[in-house]
Amino acid sequence: MSFTYLYAGVPVSDRNEPAHPARSDRDILKRGPPRKDPRPGRKRDRVRRAARLMTVVSIKPYAQVHLDGLIALVAAEGWTEYTEDAERTHRALSAQGVTTLVALADGRVVGAIQVQSDGVIQAHVSMLLIDPEWRGHRLGPRLLRDGLEHAGGLWLDIRTRTEGYYERLGASRSLGFRLTREDLGLGGSATG
């Protein structure tokens, strides 16, 4: 009795090469040409992300020199009420009872928070913005913590459409959200 073995539909005896070519250590270690990345620019994106991780971000009180960068962040979100009149925006960001902080990376505004507060008990977040390239780098929690610390108050009240973000920070629901000093890692009572 004889059998005909097929390899990819072709009888083994009709092929020009053996069914199972001999393998050597050299064959196993031999690498083919590098694969093309299916997403062009991916390496550039990794380099940018790595550079952002090495960039020191400082949180500073808002000053008029930050106005153009802050308006660019607001415009990127489509908030026209801040972009229509730069002088009015500056007055709103620096009004009495308002604390506005900016996150700066290499002198560029990459985040901002505006908090209205009585300085002792109540504090309300009016604006929290992070540049899309800087999201996911923990700037939001830093701005919230520093915003409450600078503005004073026992908690931050937040009305928003981004519920999941604040719930992940430990906020409790109350016709909006409330973050206590303890939720933000500040402990104790506000000085004032």
C-alpha positions as CSV (number, residue, x, y, z in Angstrom):
1,M,0.0,0.0,0.0
2,S,1.4,3.4,-0.9
3,F,0.3,6.9,0.2
4,T,0.8,10.2,-1.5
5,Y,1.3,13.1,0.9
6,L,0.1,16.5,-0.1
7,Y,1.6,19.8,0.9
8,A,-0.6,22.8,0.1
9,G,-2.5,20.6,-2.4
10,V,0.6,19.5,-4.3
11,P,2.0,16.0,-4.0
12,V,5.3,16.1,-2.0
13,S,7.2,14.2,-4.7
14,D,6.3,16.9,-7.3
15,R,7.7,19.8,-5.3
16,N,11.1,21.2,-5.9
17,E,11.9,21.6,-2.3
18,P,11.6,19.3,0.7
19,A,8.3,19.3,2.6
20,H,10.0,20.4,5.7
21,P,13.2,22.3,5.0
22,A,16.1,21.8,7.4
23,R,16.3,24.5,10.1
24,S,19.5,25.7,11.6
25,D,20.1,28.1,14.5
26,R,20.9,30.8,11.9
27,D,17.5,30.3,10.3
28,I,15.8,30.6,13.7
29,L,17.6,33.8,14.6
30,K,17.3,35.3,11.1
31,R,15.0,38.3,11.2
32,G,13.0,39.5,8.3
33,P,12.7,43.2,7.3
34,P,11.1,45.4,9.9
35,R,7.3,45.5,9.8
36,K,5.8,48.8,8.7
37,D,3.8,50.4,11.4
38,P,0.1,50.5,10.3
39,R,-0.3,53.9,12.0
40,P,2.1,56.4,10.5
41,G,3.4,59.0,13.0
42,R,3.1,56.5,15.9
43,K,6.8,56.8,16.7
44,R,6.5,60.6,16.6
45,D,3.6,60.4,19.0
46,R,5.6,58.1,21.4
47,V,8.4,60.7,21.4
48,R,6.0,63.5,22.1
49,R,4.4,61.5,25.0
50,A,7.8,60.8,26.4
51,A,8.8,64.5,26.1
52,R,5.6,65.5,28.0
53,L,6.4,63.0,30.8
54,M,9.8,64.7,31.2
55,T,8.4,68.2,31.0
56,V,7.9,69.8,34.4
57,V,4.4,71.3,34.7
58,S,4.0,74.1,37.1
59,I,0.7,75.4,38.5
60,K,0.7,79.2,38.8
61,P,-1.9,81.9,39.6
62,Y,-3.4,83.4,36.4
63,A,-1.9,86.6,35.1
64,Q,-2.8,88.6,32.0
65,V,0.3,87.2,30.3
66,H,-1.6,83.8,30.3
67,L,-4.8,85.2,28.7
68,D,-4.1,84.2,25.0
69,G,-3.1,80.6,26.0
70,L,-6.2,80.3,28.2
71,I,-8.5,81.7,25.5
72,A,-7.0,79.1,23.1
73,L,-7.9,76.3,25.5
74,V,-11.4,77.7,25.8
75,A,-11.8,78.1,22.1
76,A,-10.7,74.5,21.5
77,E,-13.7,73.4,23.7
78,G,-16.1,75.7,21.7
79,W,-16.9,78.0,24.6
80,T,-17.6,81.3,22.8
81,E,-18.5,83.3,25.9
82,Y,-14.8,83.5,26.8
83,T,-13.5,84.1,23.3
84,E,-15.7,87.0,22.2
85,D,-14.2,89.7,24.4
86,A,-10.6,89.2,25.8
87,E,-10.8,92.1,28.2
88,R,-14.1,90.8,29.7
89,T,-12.5,87.3,30.0
90,H,-9.6,88.8,31.8
91,R,-11.9,90.6,34.3
92,A,-13.9,87.4,34.9
93,L,-10.7,85.4,35.5
94,S,-9.3,87.9,38.0
95,A,-12.4,89.2,39.7
96,Q,-12.7,89.4,43.5
97,G,-13.7,86.0,45.0
98,V,-12.3,84.2,41.9
99,T,-9.2,82.0,41.9
100,T,-7.9,81.1,38.5
101,L,-4.8,78.9,38.2
102,V,-3.0,77.8,35.0
103,A,-0.9,74.8,34.3
104,L,2.3,75.7,32.4
105,A,4.6,73.4,30.5
106,D,7.6,75.2,28.9
107,G,5.7,78.5,29.3
108,R,2.7,77.3,27.4
109,V,-0.8,77.1,29.1
110,V,-1.8,73.4,29.1
111,G,-4.5,73.6,31.7
112,A,-6.6,76.0,33.8
113,I,-9.1,76.0,36.6
114,Q,-11.4,78.8,37.8
115,V,-12.9,78.6,41.3
116,Q,-15.4,81.0,42.9
117,S,-15.2,80.9,46.7
118,D,-16.1,82.7,49.9
119,G,-12.7,81.6,51.1
120,V,-13.9,79.8,54.2
121,I,-16.7,77.2,53.4
122,Q,-18.0,77.2,49.8
123,A,-16.0,76.8,46.6
124,H,-17.4,76.2,43.2
125,V,-15.6,75.1,40.0
126,S,-16.6,77.3,37.1
127,M,-14.0,76.0,34.7
128,L,-11.6,73.1,34.4
129,L,-9.7,72.7,31.1
130,I,-6.9,70.5,30.1
131,D,-5.2,70.6,26.7
132,P,-6.1,67.4,24.8
133,E,-2.4,66.4,24.4
134,W,-2.0,66.6,28.2
135,R,-5.1,64.7,29.3
136,G,-4.3,61.5,31.2
137,H,-1.3,63.1,33.0
138,R,-3.1,63.8,36.3
139,L,-3.3,67.6,35.7
140,G,-7.0,67.7,36.5
141,P,-6.6,66.4,40.0
142,R,-3.6,68.7,40.6
143,L,-5.6,71.7,39.4
144,L,-8.6,70.8,41.5
145,R,-6.4,70.3,44.6
146,D,-4.5,73.5,44.1
147,G,-7.6,75.4,43.2
148,L,-9.3,74.5,46.5
149,E,-6.1,75.2,48.4
150,H,-5.7,78.7,46.9
151,A,-9.4,79.6,47.0
152,G,-10.1,78.3,50.4
153,G,-13.2,76.4,51.4
154,L,-14.2,73.1,52.8
155,W,-15.3,71.5,49.5
156,L,-15.6,72.0,45.8
157,D,-19.1,72.0,44.3
158,I,-19.1,71.0,40.6
159,R,-21.8,71.0,38.0
160,T,-20.8,69.2,34.9
161,R,-21.7,66.9,32.0
162,T,-18.6,64.7,32.7
163,E,-19.9,62.8,35.7
164,G,-17.6,59.8,35.4
165,Y,-14.4,61.9,35.7
166,Y,-15.5,63.3,39.1
167,E,-16.9,60.0,40.4
168,R,-13.5,58.4,39.8
169,L,-12.0,61.1,42.0
170,G,-14.3,60.1,44.8
171,A,-16.9,62.9,44.5
172,S,-20.4,62.3,45.9
173,R,-23.5,63.2,43.9
174,S,-25.5,66.2,45.1
175,L,-27.3,67.9,42.2
176,G,-23.8,68.1,40.8
177,F,-20.8,66.9,42.6
178,R,-18.9,67.8,45.8
179,L,-15.2,67.0,46.4
180,T,-14.2,67.5,50.1
181,R,-10.7,68.4,51.3
182,E,-10.2,64.8,52.2
183,D,-11.2,63.6,48.7
184,L,-8.5,65.8,47.3
185,G,-5.9,64.7,49.9
186,L,-5.7,68.1,51.7
187,G,-7.1,66.9,55.1
188,G,-8.1,69.1,58.0
189,S,-10.0,72.4,57.7
190,A,-9.3,75.4,55.5
191,T,-7.2,78.2,57.0
192,G,-8.8,81.6,56.9
